[in-house]
């Protein structure tokens, strides 16, 4: 393939590696503003949370050194060893997070509960990520999980619960970070009361959530310098405090001080682990935000900058506290040397805002993934960057997070209680990630069960100790993430259950192909000019809604296309593999199927492009069917199920149709072609309100090729004429109800829960970008 003109191609391998390195260094710089804000602001509140309550009775130099030793080894074992060296390697084509791991597992074992998988999906280039799954086909564990539906349901609930804890983090992080930073005012300005501090914190929080619509890319460049200045500040203060107050603190890097700590503090020391784990809050963002950066950039940023800065800062605070045992309530701000107090306070407040940004971004990412995999109601997803995939903003979720964060900030007004909730949420997410990683090691990496078990038990033991300590604090604020996660998990599972039941109903009530063939090419009704796009969630067969149409309407379009917009468990589907085209009935029926496949991170295309690409794809299918034997049909064969991937590259070089584009400048000319004055006025109003929809008009023509088959030429001409006559979008407006014989619980879930969510989320027509002027909706009741 020839390189494009004007673009220099580096021939030297070293120049290529330099380009790659510089790109990763730029991404590492950006990651400070998005990924590490939360992790780097933990020193604001960690020691305050540890030495709260009964541990104050054990307050001495050894206890301080033991706490620092625990923080050091926790930072080393979990963020550095587990996440940087192991978990970041388990990306799904560059994407991370709980659902990325679940997506990988669903592709390497049949764990998905939604029965819309097709063999053609496995041919996607992004599908076979990692080693081939053939060698583990006989794995007993794999067969065991695939055999029992309850186990697969339990796995989904675990994944949903983990995802919901990330959402809980998105609520708690802004509250604790901003409140901790603002509390520094009380050290310098003792006149301020708690109410005034609370008001300042709430104003900052409202401003933070209002910034979200600008997008991650702009926020990253704006916030990255703040975090870098903050890291330099905490490193310098930590180094200064270590040298000035107690250089002996370096000895506490030895795990001997951990043993000594527990020997002296006993149960009180174990309960204080809930405060220790706050030193690693924000670690999950490294994995969840992976799609915005690269694994190498995140590793470089953590290993060479974040980790040493945090270790030196915690060491310095421990050195200061060992000489000032009465300063634990506001240890960070008290340890700042007076000459630099105010600059550090300002940068601490800004860093706390950035820290909140990391988890809010991760929350948007996880909800987009949940939605794409059928586990969250339809919400508006705004892609904030035209150049960088995966950078999104969800307005509804943003404002829900803001309301919940303000409620928690005003309700608790205490960083220790919010810290109890926050620690529990973070450790639960890590616990779930460890479990999913063990399954990935077996099914995706194809390593031995013993290696996976060693990984699982090592990290479950460490995290289990912390989790048990965090659970002890459920009455003191720890109940918040549990309640939030329970509510969100119920919402997600109800939506997934209802979607699954609706799909199963469609699957069991498909229209018989014999019935369609018996009607003949006219389908027993008048076929009028135009194309009818019948939207359905079915990837195979003719949906029940079609027979509903045929029996109630006296006419139908000349060309019918059954369109299924489907999410595949991969992050991105290449545009060359997006369209899967097939024929539903013999050629005279003019009935086709189009499956449009999107990954859980993909942007749904503009409807104008979609129409043109669909027509070109069908034309290319008709052309290929005529010339390639594998696509040829016979009257005796099945007319449903034969699909072909139509590549956009093929369309550009294809000779099936000639495409010409023209700008729709003179709107009046196109309107005058309509005979009805009422329709003319309606069209005028519509065009005034929706100018962006009528940017250009695409016309198709048949190439003047003498060798083309007459039957193919006739079919292509029918397709072009139907396109010129207009495209109608036909969508079922479904009402889902539980059967009378259903259990009481199922009736509550479907008739109340699922129906409420469907009424209050975005409609399918809006989600699919269907123009209202071309939309036909027909109501149908699903008894599931």
MOPECOR-V26878 format. One record per backbone hydrogen bond with DSSP energy under -1.0 kcal/mol. CO is the residue of the C=O (numbers start at 1). NH is the residue of the N-H. If there is no record, write none. Layout:
co;nh
CO;NH
CO;NH
This chain:
co;nh
4;7
12;16
13;17
14;18
15;19
16;20
17;21
18;22
19;23
20;24
21;25
22;26
23;27
24;28
25;29
26;30
27;31
30;33
31;35
31;36
36;40
41;44
42;45
42;46
45;49
46;50
47;51
50;52
53;56
54;57
55;58
56;59
60;64
61;65
62;66
63;67
64;68
65;69
66;70
67;71
68;72
69;73
70;74
71;75
72;76
73;77
74;78
75;80
76;81
77;82
78;83
79;84
80;85
82;87
83;88
86;89
87;90
92;95
95;92
97;101
98;102
99;103
100;104
101;105
102;106
103;107
104;108
105;109
109;111
114;116
120;123
121;124
124;127
127;129
134;137
136;139
139;143
140;144
141;145
142;146
143;147
144;148
148;152
149;153
150;154
151;155
152;156
153;157
154;158
155;159
156;160
157;161
158;162
159;163
160;164
161;165
162;166
163;167
164;168
165;169
166;170
168;172
169;173
172;176
173;177
174;178
175;179
176;180
177;181
178;182
179;183
181;184
182;185
183;186
184;188
185;189
189;192
193;197
194;198
195;199
196;200
197;201
198;202
199;203
200;204
201;205
202;206
203;207
204;208
205;209
206;210
207;211
211;214
212;215
215;219
216;220
217;221
218;222
219;223
220;224
223;227
224;228
225;229
226;230
227;231
228;232
229;233
230;234
231;235
232;236
233;237
234;238
235;239
236;240
237;241
238;242
239;243
240;244
241;245
246;249
247;250
248;251
249;252
250;253
251;254
254;257
255;258
255;259
256;260
257;261
258;262
259;263
260;264
261;265
262;266
265;268
266;270
267;271
268;272
270;273
271;274
272;275
272;276
273;277
275;278
276;279
277;280
280;283
283;286
284;288
285;289
287;290
289;292
290;293
294;298
295;299
296;300
297;301
298;302
299;303
300;304
301;305
301;306
302;307
305;309
306;310
307;311
308;312
309;313
310;314
311;315
312;316
313;317
314;318
315;319
316;320
317;321
318;322
320;323
324;327
328;331
330;334
331;335
337;340
338;341
340;344
341;345
342;346
343;347
344;348
345;349
346;350
347;351
348;352
349;353
350;354
351;355
352;356
353;357
354;358
356;360
357;361
358;362
359;363
360;364
361;365
362;366
363;367
364;368
365;369
366;370
367;371
368;372
369;373
370;375
371;374
378;762
382;393
391;384
393;382
394;398
395;399
396;400
397;401
398;402
399;403
400;404
401;405
402;406
403;407
404;408
405;409
406;410
407;411
408;412
409;413
414;418
415;419
416;420
417;421
418;422
419;423
420;424
421;425
422;426
423;427
424;428
425;429
426;430
427;431
428;432
429;433
430;434
431;435
432;436
433;437
434;438
435;439
436;440
437;441
438;442
439;443
440;444
440;445
441;447
448;452
449;453
450;454
451;455
452;456
453;457
454;458
455;459
456;460
457;461
458;462
459;463
460;464
461;465
462;466
463;467
464;468
465;469
466;470
467;471
470;473
471;474
473;478
474;479
477;480
479;483
480;484
481;485
482;486
483;487
484;488
485;489
486;490
487;491
488;492
489;493
490;494
491;495
492;496
493;497
494;498
495;499
496;500
497;501
498;502
499;503
500;504
501;505
502;506
503;507
504;508
505;509
512;516
513;517
514;518
520;523
522;525
526;556
528;558
530;559
531;728
532;561
533;730
534;563
542;511
543;546
544;548
545;549
546;550
547;551
549;553
554;526
556;528
559;532
560;592
561;534
562;594
563;536
564;596
566;598
568;570
570;600
571;601
574;577
578;597
579;646
580;595
581;644
582;593
586;589
587;590
590;560
591;584
592;562
593;582
594;564
595;580
596;566
598;568
599;602
606;610
607;611
608;612
609;613
610;614
611;615
612;616
613;617
614;618
615;619
616;620
617;621
618;622
619;623
620;624
621;625
622;626
623;627
624;628
628;631
629;632
644;581
647;651
648;652
649;653
658;701
660;699
662;697
663;665
665;667
667;671
668;672
671;674
676;680
677;681
678;682
679;683
680;684
681;685
682;686
683;687
684;688
685;689
686;690
690;693
695;664
697;662
699;660
701;658
703;705
705;708
709;713
710;714
711;715
712;716
713;717
714;718
715;719
716;720
717;721
718;722
719;723
720;724
721;725
722;726
726;531
728;533
729;776
730;535
731;778
732;734
733;780
735;782
737;784
739;742
743;747
744;748
745;749
746;750
747;751
748;752
748;753
749;754
750;755
752;756
753;757
754;758
755;759
756;760
763;767
764;768
765;770
766;769
771;774
772;775
774;729
776;731
778;733
780;735
782;737
